[in-house]
């Protein structure tokens, strides 16, 4: 009888020990499964909260999760997306900055993009430019696509749009860093240059047009503190944001500085050279003091957006005539 009790006790202890070993083994397996290959404990990635932003057209847009497939249909939209830490899968033909965007397929012109090409890639988000592309919103929405508009009329517009897009794509930290850089660099350039200016461009018939204060081109100059002699003129001619100015009007304006823009690539003559050969302009202050600067067509005309800081820096450097 004693031997039987001893045997039963031994069996009980064996079963208890086996159970404890099994529990410990399972616990070890669970812990191992929570350790990464680098030996660090894995942490659960928190789910992103829904984000609602108001775009440049006043639309309140809700995002349950960050969009992954994004199409941009203007250089402004493309550059704001990349500045915010994102990337596109399709772009308009004119979007060539940053370099990564150049290898993307395009949906045609920003003025008349192929809606079919956009719908075909089934993006999670389409970003457009508010002033020139608002007419595409209803068409894209009818195709079941989510559309967000951005704009670059002021420095605040640009920085706010970068932050908004950063929130939407889950890259708010990147967006804030880029905005801080833009703000810092603009502060370094300063806004104390109070000279008067005209920014001029010409068409094939040699008509001259001046950038209005309301234009992005005018914004670049006024950010430096310069006073625009085209203030108050109506929008007219083939260049949005510019107003046609007659020879007489330019003579009456008589700015301290003339900045010229030549859309045609070299070897086409630069407007900064040809304008000095117009006989009536010989008496202009800017001509007499050689205060004429050929501006960068890309930065001043073709790329409204985050590169405003490069445009302002370039213009500021170019207007240091006394150092030449």
C-alpha positions as CSV (number, residue, x, y, z in Angstrom):
1,X,0.0,0.0,0.0
2,X,2.8,2.4,0.9
3,X,4.5,1.7,-2.4
4,X,1.3,2.5,-4.3
5,X,0.9,5.9,-2.6
6,X,4.6,6.7,-3.4
7,X,4.0,5.8,-7.0
8,X,0.9,8.0,-7.2
9,X,2.8,10.9,-5.6
10,X,5.6,10.5,-8.1
11,X,3.2,10.5,-11.0
12,X,1.5,13.7,-9.7
13,X,4.8,15.5,-9.3
14,X,5.7,14.4,-12.8
15,X,2.5,15.8,-14.3
16,X,2.8,19.1,-12.4
17,X,6.4,19.5,-13.6
18,X,5.5,18.7,-17.2
19,X,2.7,21.2,-17.1
20,X,5.0,23.9,-15.7
21,X,7.6,23.2,-18.4
22,X,4.9,23.4,-21.1
23,X,3.6,26.8,-19.7
24,X,7.1,28.2,-19.6
25,X,7.9,27.0,-23.1
26,X,4.8,28.7,-24.5
27,X,5.6,31.8,-22.6
28,X,9.1,31.8,-24.1
29,X,7.7,31.3,-27.5
30,X,5.3,34.3,-27.1
31,X,8.2,36.5,-25.9
32,X,10.4,35.3,-28.8
33,X,7.6,36.2,-31.2
34,X,7.6,39.8,-29.9
35,X,11.3,40.2,-30.5
36,X,12.6,41.5,-33.8
37,X,15.6,40.1,-35.7
38,X,17.7,42.9,-34.2
39,X,16.9,41.7,-30.7
40,X,14.6,44.5,-29.8
41,X,11.0,44.1,-28.6
42,X,8.5,44.7,-31.4
43,X,6.0,47.4,-30.7
44,X,2.6,47.6,-32.3
45,X,2.2,50.4,-34.8
46,X,-0.7,52.6,-33.6
47,X,-3.5,53.1,-36.1
48,X,-3.6,56.5,-37.7
49,X,-6.5,58.7,-36.6
50,X,-8.8,60.1,-39.3
51,X,-7.7,63.5,-40.7
52,X,-9.9,66.3,-41.9
53,X,-8.3,69.3,-43.8
54,X,-9.8,72.3,-45.6
55,X,-8.2,72.7,-49.0
56,X,-7.6,75.8,-51.1
57,X,-11.1,75.7,-52.5
58,X,-12.7,75.6,-49.1
59,X,-13.6,71.9,-49.3
60,X,-13.5,69.9,-46.1
61,X,-11.9,66.6,-47.0
62,X,-11.8,63.6,-44.6
63,X,-9.2,60.9,-44.8
64,X,-9.7,57.7,-42.8
65,X,-6.1,56.6,-43.6
66,X,-3.2,58.2,-45.5
67,X,-3.5,57.9,-49.3
68,X,-0.9,55.7,-50.9
69,X,-1.5,56.3,-54.6
70,X,-1.4,60.0,-55.4
71,X,-1.7,61.8,-58.7
72,X,-0.6,65.5,-59.1
73,X,-1.8,67.5,-62.0
74,X,0.3,70.7,-61.8
75,X,3.9,71.7,-60.9
76,X,2.6,73.4,-57.8
77,X,0.8,70.3,-56.6
78,X,3.7,68.0,-57.4
79,X,6.3,70.2,-55.6
80,X,4.1,70.7,-52.5
81,X,3.5,66.9,-52.3
82,X,7.2,66.1,-52.4
83,X,8.1,69.0,-50.0
84,X,5.6,67.4,-47.5
85,X,7.4,64.1,-47.7
86,X,5.2,62.3,-50.3
87,X,5.6,61.0,-53.8
88,X,3.3,60.7,-56.8
89,X,2.5,57.8,-59.2
90,X,1.3,60.1,-62.1
91,X,2.0,63.8,-62.8
92,X,1.3,66.4,-65.4
93,X,3.8,66.9,-68.2
94,X,5.2,70.1,-66.8
95,X,6.1,68.7,-63.4
96,X,9.8,68.1,-63.6
97,X,10.9,68.9,-60.0
98,X,12.2,67.2,-57.9
99,X,14.2,64.9,-60.1
100,X,12.3,61.8,-58.9
101,X,9.2,63.2,-60.6
102,X,10.8,63.3,-64.0
103,X,10.6,59.5,-64.4
104,X,6.9,59.3,-63.6
105,X,4.4,58.7,-66.4
106,X,2.4,61.8,-67.2
107,X,-1.3,62.5,-67.8
108,X,-0.7,65.3,-70.4
109,X,-0.8,69.0,-70.0
110,X,-1.8,70.6,-66.8
111,X,-4.3,72.8,-68.8
112,X,-6.0,69.7,-70.3
113,X,-4.9,66.6,-68.5
114,X,-6.2,63.1,-69.6
115,X,-8.9,62.3,-67.1
116,X,-8.9,58.8,-68.5
117,X,-5.3,58.3,-67.6
118,X,-5.9,59.5,-64.1
119,X,-9.0,57.3,-63.6
120,X,-7.1,54.3,-65.0
121,X,-4.5,54.3,-62.2
122,X,-7.3,54.5,-59.6
123,X,-5.5,56.9,-57.2
124,X,-6.4,57.4,-53.6
125,X,-6.0,61.1,-54.0
126,X,-5.7,63.7,-56.9
127,X,-4.0,67.0,-56.0
128,X,-4.7,70.0,-58.3
129,X,-3.9,73.7,-58.4
130,X,-6.9,75.7,-57.2
131,X,-6.8,78.8,-59.5
132,X,-6.3,77.1,-62.8
133,X,-7.7,73.6,-62.3
134,X,-10.8,74.0,-60.2
135,X,-13.0,73.0,-63.2
136,X,-11.6,69.5,-63.0
137,X,-12.9,68.9,-59.5
138,X,-16.5,67.9,-60.4
139,X,-15.2,65.7,-63.3
140,X,-12.8,63.8,-61.1
141,X,-15.3,63.4,-58.3
142,X,-17.9,62.0,-60.7
143,X,-15.3,59.3,-61.5
144,X,-15.2,58.4,-57.8
145,X,-11.9,60.1,-57.0
146,X,-11.0,62.2,-54.0
147,X,-9.6,65.6,-55.0
148,X,-7.6,68.1,-53.0
149,X,-6.7,71.6,-54.2
150,X,-3.6,73.6,-53.3
151,X,-2.5,77.2,-54.2
152,X,0.6,79.4,-54.0
153,X,-0.7,83.0,-54.0
154,X,1.2,83.9,-50.7
155,X,4.0,82.6,-48.6
156,X,1.4,81.6,-46.0
157,X,-0.5,79.7,-48.7
158,X,2.6,77.7,-49.6
159,X,3.5,76.8,-46.0
160,X,-0.1,76.0,-45.0
161,X,-0.5,73.7,-48.0
162,X,2.7,71.8,-47.3
163,X,1.5,71.3,-43.7
164,X,-2.0,70.2,-44.8
165,X,-0.6,67.7,-47.3
166,X,1.8,66.4,-44.7
167,X,-1.1,65.7,-42.3
168,X,-3.0,63.9,-45.0
169,X,-0.1,61.6,-46.0
170,X,1.1,61.0,-42.5
171,X,4.3,62.9,-42.8
172,X,3.5,65.9,-40.6
173,X,7.0,66.0,-39.1
174,X,8.7,66.2,-42.6
175,X,6.3,68.9,-43.6
176,X,6.9,71.0,-40.5
177,X,10.6,70.7,-41.0
178,X,10.4,71.9,-44.6
179,X,8.2,74.8,-43.6
180,X,10.7,75.8,-40.8
181,X,13.5,75.7,-43.4
182,X,11.5,78.0,-45.8
183,X,10.7,80.4,-43.0
184,X,14.3,80.5,-41.8
185,X,15.8,81.1,-45.2
186,X,13.3,83.9,-46.1
187,X,14.0,85.6,-42.8
188,X,17.7,85.4,-43.6
189,X,17.2,87.1,-46.9
190,X,15.1,89.9,-45.3
191,X,12.5,92.2,-46.6
192,X,14.1,95.6,-46.4
193,X,14.7,96.4,-50.1
194,X,12.3,99.3,-50.7
195,X,13.3,100.1,-54.3
196,X,10.6,100.2,-57.0
197,X,10.5,97.5,-59.7
198,X,8.8,96.1,-62.8
199,X,9.1,92.5,-63.8
200,X,8.6,92.4,-67.6
201,X,8.0,89.6,-70.1
202,X,7.2,89.9,-73.8
203,X,5.2,88.0,-76.4
204,X,6.0,87.1,-80.0
205,X,4.8,90.6,-81.1
206,X,7.2,92.3,-78.7
207,X,4.4,93.6,-76.5
208,X,5.5,94.0,-72.9
209,X,3.6,92.7,-69.8
210,X,4.3,93.5,-66.2
211,X,3.8,91.1,-63.3
212,X,1.0,92.3,-61.0
213,X,1.3,92.3,-57.3
214,X,-1.3,89.5,-57.1
215,X,0.7,87.2,-59.3
216,X,3.2,84.6,-57.9
217,X,6.0,86.4,-59.9
218,X,5.1,89.7,-58.2
219,X,5.0,87.9,-54.8
220,X,8.6,86.8,-55.1
221,X,9.7,90.5,-55.5
222,X,7.4,92.0,-52.9
223,X,8.7,89.3,-50.4
224,X,12.0,91.2,-50.5
225,X,10.1,94.5,-49.7
226,X,10.3,95.9,-53.3
227,X,7.5,98.2,-54.5
228,X,5.7,97.1,-57.6
229,X,5.0,99.8,-60.2
230,X,2.4,97.6,-61.8
231,X,0.2,97.8,-58.6
232,X,-3.5,98.0,-59.5
233,X,-3.2,97.2,-63.2
234,X,-5.8,94.8,-64.6
235,X,-4.9,91.2,-65.6
236,X,-4.5,91.2,-69.4
237,X,-2.6,89.3,-72.1
238,X,-1.5,85.7,-72.5
239,X,0.3,85.5,-69.2
240,X,-2.0,85.0,-66.1
241,X,-1.1,87.5,-63.4
242,X,0.5,90.0,-65.9
243,X,-0.8,93.2,-67.4
244,X,0.1,94.7,-70.7
245,X,2.1,97.9,-70.4
246,X,2.7,100.4,-73.2
247,X,6.0,102.1,-73.7
248,X,4.4,105.3,-72.4
249,X,3.2,103.5,-69.2
250,X,6.6,102.0,-68.5
251,X,8.2,105.4,-69.0
252,X,5.8,107.0,-66.5
253,X,6.4,104.2,-64.0
254,X,10.2,104.6,-64.3
255,X,11.2,102.0,-61.8
256,X,14.5,101.8,-60.0
257,X,14.9,98.1,-61.1
258,X,13.7,96.1,-64.1
259,X,13.6,92.4,-63.9
260,X,13.1,90.6,-67.2
261,X,11.9,87.1,-68.0
262,X,12.6,85.3,-71.3
263,X,10.5,82.2,-71.7
264,X,12.4,81.0,-74.8
265,X,15.6,79.0,-74.1
266,X,19.0,80.2,-75.3
267,X,20.3,81.0,-77.9
268,X,17.1,83.2,-78.2
269,X,18.0,86.8,-77.2
270,X,17.4,87.7,-73.6
271,X,14.9,90.4,-72.9
272,X,17.3,92.0,-70.5
273,X,19.5,92.8,-73.6
274,X,16.9,93.7,-76.1
275,X,15.0,96.1,-73.8
276,X,18.0,98.4,-73.5
277,X,17.9,98.8,-77.3
278,X,14.4,100.3,-77.4
279,X,15.2,104.0,-78.0
280,X,12.6,105.6,-75.6
281,X,13.9,103.5,-72.7
282,X,17.3,105.1,-72.7
283,X,16.1,107.6,-70.2
284,X,14.8,105.0,-67.7
285,X,16.5,105.0,-64.3
286,X,17.0,101.3,-64.5
287,X,18.6,101.5,-67.9
288,X,20.8,104.5,-67.0
289,X,22.0,102.8,-63.8
290,X,22.3,99.3,-65.4
291,X,19.8,98.0,-62.9
292,X,18.4,95.3,-65.2
293,X,18.4,91.7,-64.2
294,X,17.4,88.6,-66.2
295,X,15.3,86.5,-63.9
296,X,15.2,82.7,-63.8
297,X,12.1,81.8,-65.8
298,X,11.5,78.5,-63.9
299,X,11.7,80.0,-60.5
300,X,9.8,83.2,-61.2
301,X,7.2,81.9,-63.6
302,X,6.9,78.2,-63.9
303,X,7.3,76.8,-60.4
304,X,5.0,78.6,-57.9
305,X,5.3,76.7,-54.7
306,X,7.9,75.6,-52.1
307,X,10.8,76.8,-54.3
308,X,9.7,80.4,-53.6
309,X,12.7,80.5,-51.2
310,X,15.1,79.7,-54.0
311,X,13.3,82.3,-56.2
312,X,13.6,85.0,-53.5
313,X,17.3,84.2,-52.9
314,X,18.1,84.2,-56.6
315,X,16.4,87.6,-57.1
316,X,18.0,89.1,-54.0
317,X,21.4,88.0,-55.2
318,X,20.8,89.2,-58.8
319,X,19.7,92.7,-57.6
320,X,23.0,93.4,-55.9
321,X,24.0,95.7,-58.8
322,X,26.5,97.7,-56.7
323,X,28.6,94.6,-56.2
324,X,29.2,94.0,-59.9
